[in-house]
Amino acid sequence: LELIGERVDNVVCLEEPIKEWPTVIFDRAMAARQAVEHLINLGHRRIAFLAIQDARLTGYKQTLLDHNLPYDERMIFTPDSANILSSAYDATVGIIQLQPRPTAIFAANDESAISAIAALHDHSIRVPQDIAVVSIDNIGISGMIRPSLTTVDVPKKQMAAYALQILLLQEQVKDQQPASIVLPTELIIRESCGARMTTR
């Protein structure tokens, strides 16, 4: 990073802020709030957290607090980011062993959510009838699996476009550091939370 700072004139970070460089990110805390709020509105009160402990955990905690729901450390499961699919699967097996069992899972990303759905299926637990699943990303396959995945859309194309604009601005205006940008997210409601079913 030090060498980059010394040798590269114009740098823009995507998703993760580094040093004082301009960054294009999505609001992870707000994305988590959108996902967890949706589950709560459907009647869920025991919502497991299957995610990296970053701003998404903050959003999860804040949403529980807003609805006077208790925060329980036993409901927090953090997959290994180096092996996300298998570790999310294993974490989901841990989630379903909790007593009383959670009625919903909030996953950090679609890959974790898809692994969670696979683990639930392998243990004869129905989604969304027994456990609802919601995540963040909206990758292409999220609408193709069954049940299709309710997820918070991350505007990746917009993020890339803004990053290019910032690079151009850095080139044109040498004596001024462009501001960072935080882009909004949008909840995409599909089948995995049971929004179209009778709420519990």
N, C-alpha and C positions, 0 to 999 in steps of 0.2 A: 504493500500500500504506500509506503514511503517513496519507493522508486516511481510508482505511478504518479504520485503527486509532484515529483521532481521533473519527470520526463514528459508527461502528457499535459498539454495545455487545457483541454476541455474534458471534464468528466461529469457524467450524470449517473446516479445510482437508481436502480429499479427495485422497489419493494423494501429494501433495507437501507436506512440512512447510515452513511459511513463518513467519518470525519466531518468537515464542514461543507462537503460537496452537495450541490443541489440534488434533490431526490424526488422521484415520482412514485408515490405509494397509494395504496387504497387504505381506507380507514378500517383497520382490523378489529378494533374494539366495536365500532358501529356495525360491522358485518356480523360479529358474534351476537350483538344485541338484537339485530334483525332476526337471526336464526332462532335464538332462545326465546325471544318475545313471541314468535310464531308458535313455538311449542307450548308456551304457557297459555296463549290464547286458545289453544286447542284443548286445554284442560290438564296438561302435564304438570306435575309438581316435583317429581323425582327425575332429574335430567342429568345423565352422566356426561362428563367432559372427556372427549377423546381427541387430544390436540397438544401441540407444542405450547408450553406455558409462556406466552408472550402477551401482546395486547388483547388477543382473543380471550385469554383467561380473565383479564380485567373486564372486558365486555360481558362475559358470562356472569361474573360476580355481581357487577352493577345491576344487571337485569334481574337476578334473583333478589337482590336487595330492594329494587324498585317494587317488587311484588310481594315483599315480606316473606320470602322463601328462604329457608336455612341453607347456608353453604356448608357442604360436607366434604372434607378432604378425601374420604374414602371413595368419592364419586369422580375423582380426578385421575385420569389415566393418560400417560404421556408415551406415545409410540416412539420407537427409535427412528430418527429421521434418515439414518443410513439404510434402513431396511423396513420401509414404511408399511408395505403390504402385509408381510408376515407378522410384524410386531403389532399392527393394528388389529389383525385377526386374533392374536393371542390376548391382547388387551380386552377385546370384546368378550372373550371367554371369561375373563375376570369380572367384567361388568355384570354378566348374567348370573354370576354366582353370588352377587350381593344380596343381602336380605334386609329389608324387602327389596325386591328387584326394581331397578329403574324402569320407568315406562317410556323413556326416550333417551336418545344418544345425540349429542351435538359433536360432530367431528370437524376437525380443523380444515380438512380438504376432502375432495371427492374420492381420492384414492383410499383414504382411511375409511370413509363411509362405505365404499363398495366392499372393502375387506370386512367391515362390520356386518354388512348385509349377508355376505357369504357365511360368516361365522354363525350368525343367527339362524340362517337357513339350515346349516349343518347340525344345529342343535334343536331343530324342529320348533323354532320360535318365529312366528309370522311377523312380517313387516307390511303394513304398520299396525295390524290388529293387536299384536302383543307388545311390540316395541317400535316406536317411531324413530326415524333417522333423518337428520338434517345436517348439511355441511356447507362449506364455502369453496367456490371456484367456478362451477358450471363448465367443466370440461366437456368435450363433445359426447363422450360415452354416457354422461350422467342422465341424458334423456333417453338413452337406448336400453339401459338395463331395466329389469322388472323386479320389483316395482321401480318406476322411474324416480329419480332422486330429486327431492326438494333441496335446493341449494341457493346460496347467495352468489350472484354473478359478480365476478371480478372483471372490470373493463380492461382487459389486457391490451387490446388494440389501441384504445385511447391512451393507455400508459406509454406504449411505444411511440405513439404519435407525439405526445407531449415531450417525451425524452428527446426526440429528434429536434423539436422546436427549441428546447433549451440549449441543445448543442449549437444550433445555428445562432441563437442569441448570444451565447458565449463568444462565438467567433466574431460577431458583429460589434458587440459592446465589450471591449477588452477590460474596462476599468470598473465593471459592475458585476457582482455575482448574482445570477438569476435566483429567484425565490423557488423553494420547493413547492410541490403540488400534491395535494391529497384529493383523490378522486372518490366520488360516492359509489356505493354498491346497491344492488337491487335484488330482492328476494324473488326467486323463481319457484313458484308452487307447483309441485307435481304430485306424485302418489305416495312417497315414502313416509309422509307424516300423517296421512289419513285425513287431510283437510276436506276431502269430499265425502268423508264418512261421518257418522254421528260422533260428535265430540264426547269425550269421557268426562 
